[in-house]
C-alpha cells in the first residue's frame, strides 16, 4: 500500500511539473524573446473555409513560444549544455573554449570552406573599383575596409572539432591581391588587429570591443585624410556591464556580463535623423567636426558611429543594400567609407550598387562571336536595368563586360558591374548588371551590343534590340 502511495505521489509530481509551464501561462506567459524570431500568435478556430484545419498545429507553436518560464528554462538548458557538454543550444551560436562564443555563420570562412571562385574575387574588387571611380568623379574620397570575423583573428578559442581548413587561405585574404590590382583604397584591419597584443573583440559578442572600435576609427580617419585626436589613447575606464549579442542569444535570462572599455562621453554631436546606432539610416551633426561623411556599414559600424559623428560636421550612416549611390549627392559628402563584415563579402559580387554606369571609350575593332550570352531589360526605380549572363567560354578571369547602348539619337559604351547570377538554375559568376538613369536615354527601346575585352582583343557576344514592353 505504501509503495502504491509513493507511485501515485511520483506520478502527480511529474504531471504537476509538466503542467506547470501550461498552467503558468495564465499569470506568467512568455511575451518576448532574445532569439531572432517572431513569437507565434494564437490561431483563429475558423477561417474563410470553415474550421481551421491547422488550428492544433498552430496552437502547439503558440504554446512552444509562450509557455511560462520559457526564457528561464532555455537559459538553464544552455548552462547544462555549455557547462557539461561544451555545445550550444542555439544553432546560430558555436560554444568555444574558455567561455567564448562565436557566430555559426562564420564557420565556412574560418574553415576556408566553400570558397568563391577567382572570377568572383575579381567581381568583388572590380565592382568596388567602379564605385570608387564614380565617387572620385564627384571629387570625393573613397575608402573600403573589411570587418574581420571574430574567429579569423581569435580562432584559438574555437572548439577543436572545427579547427580544420579546406584551403590555404580565406576568401578575405584571397581578395587582397585583387583589391591592390584594381587600385581600391583599402584599410587592412587584419594587420591592424594582428599588430595588437591585447584581445580587441568581446568573448561573448560577435563584434570588436570599444578599444577595437577606437583603433579602427583612427585608421579610417587617417586613410581619408582627416586629423584625429587618437581615440585609442584617450582616457577610459573599465566596467563589467556589457551583454553581448551571442551572450543574450544563448542565455535569454541570467546572462553574465563581461568587461567593457568605456571612453569619456563624446559630447559635441547629435542625431539629425534616427536616434539609435541600430537604425538603418542615421544622420548626425557636430559643431566641431569638419567635412561631410557618407558611410555604408553594417552592425560593426555601430560602435564607430560616435567617433565619426564627432569628427565630421555632418555624417550619414546607411545600412541599405544595394547601396543607393545617389546618397553621394543628397548627403553632400566629401568622404565615402564602405565597411563590410567578412562573412558578407560575396554580396559585393552579387548585389551591385544602384548607380549610373561609367562611360567608356569605344574598345576598338571587335570580333562578332556566336555565343550563349543573354540580355534582359528591366526597370529599377529611376534606372533602366540591363542584365544578363555572358558566355564564360569567351571571358578571362578578369575580363570586363561592356555594353554599347543606342537609343536612336546616340550610341555610347558603358561598363557593367560583374555579378554572380543564375543560369538555368545554377550559379554563375559571369553575370552582369548595368544601370542607367532614365534621363540618359531617349525612348524605351534600345539597340545593345554586349562586349568583352581580353587584353587588346574585343568580342561582341550579343547584339540586338531590347525594350518596348518593359517588365
N, C-alpha and C positions, 0 to 999 in steps of 0.2 A: 504493500500500500504506500509506504514511504517513497519507494522508487517511482511509483506512478505519479505521486505528487511532484517529485523532482522533475520528471519528464514533462509534466504539464507546465510547471513553472518555467522550465527551459524554453518550451515552445512559445509560451506567452511572451517571455523576454525577447526572444529572437523576432517574433512577429511585431512586438512593440517597437523594436529598433528599426525594423524595415518600414513600419508605418509612420515613424516619427517625421521623416522628410515630407511625406504626403500631408499628414495632419498639420505639420508646422507651416504649410503654405498658407493656412488661414491667417496666421499672425506674422510670419517672417518669410514671405516669398522672396526669391532672388529676383531683383529688378534691374541689376546692372552686372556687367562682366568686364574683365580686363582683356578677354580674348578678342581677337579681331573678327568678331561675328555679330550678327544681329539676332537678338533674342526672339524666339518664336512667339507668335500671337495666338491667343485662344481661338480655335476654329469655330465657324458657324455650323450649327447642326444641319441646316438645309442650305441648298444653293438653288440656282435657277432651274435645275432639272429635278429638284425634289430633295430626298435625303442625301446628305453629303457622304459619299462613299468612302472618302479618305478621312472621315472625322476621327476615328480611333487612332490612326497613324499620326495625324497632326496633333491630337490631344497628347499622345505619348511624347512627341517632340516638345510640346509646351511644358510637360512635366520635367523632361530632361533638362530644360533650360532654367526652370523656375523653382524646382523643389527647394525646400528650406535647407539652410546651411550649406548650399551648394559650394559657395566660394571656400568656406572653411574645410569642407571635405576634399575639395580639389587640392587645396594647399597641403592638407595632411597627406594625401596620396603622393604629392610631389616630394615632400620631405622624406617619405619612405623610399620612393624610387631613387631619388638623388643620393640620399644618405647611405642606403644599403646596397642598391644595385647599380649606382652610377649611371642611370638612364633618365631621360627626360620624359615626363608625362605629356608633353606638348610636342607635336610633330614638327613644329616650326622652330624648335629650340634644341640645340645639342648641349648636353651636360659635359663639361670639360673637367680637367683636373683642378684641384685647389680652389673649388668653388666658382670657377669661371663658366660662363655661359656664352654660346655662340649662336648666331642666326643660321639655321639649317640651309637657307637659300644660298649661302656662300660656300657650301661643301664642294660643289663642282669646281669652283675657282681654286679652292685650296688644294684639291687633288689633281688639278690641271686636267680635268676630265671633260670630255665633250668640247674640246677647244674649237674655236672658229677657224675657218679657212684663211689662207693668206689673202685671198680676194676680199674677204670680209674685213680683215685688218686694213687693207687699202681703202675699202669703202668708208670705214670709220674715220681714218686720218684725212682722206680726201674731202669728205663732207665737212669736217672741221676746217680744212683749209679754205673751202668755199665760203663758209661762214665768216672766217677771218678776213678774207678778201673783201667781202661785202662790208664788213664793219670798218675796215680801214679805208674803203672808198668814201665813207662818210666822215673821215677824219677822226675816227675813234680808235681807242686801244683795245686789243682783244687778248685775253689770257685764258688758257684752258688748264684745268687740273683734275686729277683723279683722286677721290677719297678712298684710300685703301680699305678693303675688308679687314676686320679685326684679326682674323686668323692668318692673313697674309703677312702681318707684322709680328704677331704674337702667337704663332702656331704651336709653341711648346706646351701650351695648356690644353691642346686638343686631345681627345681620347686616343689611345694607342691604336685602336682598331681602324681609325680613319687616317692614320699617318702613313699614307702611301700616295704616290703620284704617278699618273698615267703618262705624263710627258715631262720634258725637261724644264719648260718654262710656262708660266701662266700667260693668259691672253694679254693681261695688262703689260707684262714685260715684253711680250712679242710685239705689242703695239708701238713701243717707244721708238724703234728704228724708223717705222713708217711716219710717225709724227715728225721726226727730225728730217726725213726725206721730203715731206710735204711742207716743211717750214712753219709748223704750227708753234706758236708761242706757248710753251708748256712749263708748268712748275711741278717739279718731281717731289711729291710728298713722301714717296717711299724712301728716297735718300734723306729727306728732312727728318723723318721719324727714325730711320735707321741710324742716324748720327747722334741720337739722344740716348743716354744711359738709362734714364728712368722710363717707366711704363706710362704711356700717354693716352691709353684707352681705358675705359671702365671695364672692370671684370665681369659685371652682370648687365652690361648695356652694349649695344652694337656700335656705339659711336666713340669718337675721341673725347677726352675729358676737357675741362676748361683751359688747362695749360696747353693741351694739344691744339685747341681752337685758337689760342693766342699766338702760338708759333705759326700756324697756318695763315692767320690773318696778316702777320708780319711779312711772311714770304710773298703772299699775293699782292699786298700793298707795295712792296718793293718792286715786284715784277711789273706793275702797271705804272711805275714812276712816281709814286706818291711817298712823301715823307711820312714816317710814322714814329710814335714815341717808344716803340719796343715794348709791346704789351706783355711779352713773356717775362720781362724784368720788373714789371710794376708791382707794388705792394699787394700781397694777397694773404689770405688766411684759410686754414683747412676746417672743414666741418664734416660731420658724419650724418648727412641728412639726404643723400641722393638715392633715389629709387630708379633704377634703370628700366628701359623698356622690356628687355628679356626677363629681368627680375620679376616684374609685375605679371608678365605672361605666364610664368611658371608658378608664382605664388600670388594668387589674386588677393589674398589677405595674409598678414603676418610676414610680408617680405622684409628682409633685413637690409637696412640702408648701407651704403658704402661711402668711403671718404670722397669728398669733393673739394676741389680748389676753388675758392671764391675770391674774385677780384673786387676791388673797391667799386661802388656803384658808378656806372658810366653815365653821368649826367651830361646834359648838353644836346640831347637829341630827343625826338618824339615821333610818334606814329602820325602819319598823314592819312594813310589808308590801311585798314586792318588794325588789330590790337593785340596780336599774339604771334610769336615766332612760328607757330604751326600753320598759320594761314597760308593759302596758296598764292595770294597776291598781296604784297605789302609795299607801302611807300613810307619813307621816313625823311625827316628834315633835321638839319643841325645848324646851329648858329655859328659854330666854329669850324665846320667842315668846308672843304673846297672841292669843286668839280662835282659832276653827277655820275652815278653808278647805275648800271643795269646788271643784275646778277641772276642768271638761270641756275637754279640749285635744287637740291633735294633735302632730305632731313639732316644731312651733315652740315647744311648751311644754317641750321637753327642757331647753333652756338656761335657762328661767325657774325650773325646779324648785328649784335650790339657794337662790335668793333668797327664794322664798315659803316653803320649808321652814324657813328660819331665822326668818322674820318671824312665822309662826303657831305656836301651841302644838301644834296638830295640823292636818295638811294631807292631803287626799285628792285624788289626781290620777287621772282616768279618761279613757281613750280610747274607751270603749264608746259605740256608736251603734246604735240610738236611745238617747238619754240616759234612763237609768232615774231618774226624779225621786224615787223612794223613797230615793235616796242622801242627799237633804237631811235625812231623818230619821235614817238609820243613821249618817251621818258626824257628826251633831250640829253641822252647820256654822253659822257666823254670817255667812259671806260666800260667795257663789257667783260664780265667774268663768267665763264661756264664751268661749273663744278658738277662732276658726275661720279657717283659711287661705283666702285669696281664691278660689282655684280650686275650693274645695269649698262655696262659699256656697249653691249651689242645693239642697244637701241639707237646708238649713233649711226649704225649702218643699216638700220631697218626703218626708222621713223625720221625722215628728213625734216628740217625746219621749213616753216612757211615763209618763203621769201622769193621775190622775183629772181630768175636765173641770171647768172653773169653772162654778158655778151662776149662772144669770141670772134676773132678774125676767121675768114674762110680758110679751112685747113689745107687747101691746095687741091691738086688733082686727086680725085677719089675713084677707086675701082668699084664698080657695081657688083654686088655679090648676091647670089641666091641663098637666102638664109631663112631660119625659122624665127626671126625677130618679130615681135608683136608690138602694137601701139594702140592705146586707148586714149580717148579724150573725155575728160570729165570736168566738173566744177568744184572748187573748194572755196566757198565764200566769195571773195572778190577776185579770185585767181582762176585762170584756166589751168587744168592739171593734165599734163601729157605724161603717160606712164606706160610701161610695158616690160618685156624681157628681151634682152639682147642674146643672140646666138653665141654661146660661150666658145664655140669652135673657132671663132674669128677674133677673140679677145685675149690679150695677155693679162697677167695678174693685175697690172697697173694701167690697163687701158681705160682712158676716159670715154664717156659717151656724149656725143654732141648731137644736137637737133637743129637742122635748118628749118625755119618756120616762115612760111609765106602767107600773107593774108590778102593777096590780090593787089596791094599797093606797094609793099616792100617785102624783102626776104632777108632774114637775119639769122645768125648762128648763135646758139646758146649752149651752155654746158649744163648737163643734168646731174642731179645727185645720183650716186651709185648706191643701190639698196638691195637688201635681201627681200625677195618676194616669193610667191608660189607659182610654179609652172606644172600644170596637171596634178595639182595637189601635193607637189614635192617642193621643198625649199630650194631656191637657187640664189646665189649671191651675185648674179649678173642682171638683176633688175635695174630699173632706172625710174626716176621721177623728176619732172621739171615743172615748176610753177611760173606763170607769167601773169602779171596784173592784167585785168581785162581792159585797162586803159592803154595797154601797149599794143593791142591788136585790134584790127578792124573786122567787124562781122563775126560770124560764128562758124565759118568753115575755113579750113586751112590746108595748105599743101605742105607736107612734112617729109623730110629725109632724116633717118636715124643713121648716124655715122659713128665710127670709132677710129682711133689712131693708135698705131704701134710704131714708135719712133717717127719716121717721116712718112710711113705708109698710112694711107687713109682708105677706109672701106665704107661704102654705102650699104647698110644692112637692110634697110626698109625704105620704101618711097611710096607715098600715096596720099590721098585726100581724106581728111577726117573732119567731123563736125556736122553741122546741120541740126539733127535731132540729138542734142547732147543730154546724157543722163547722168 
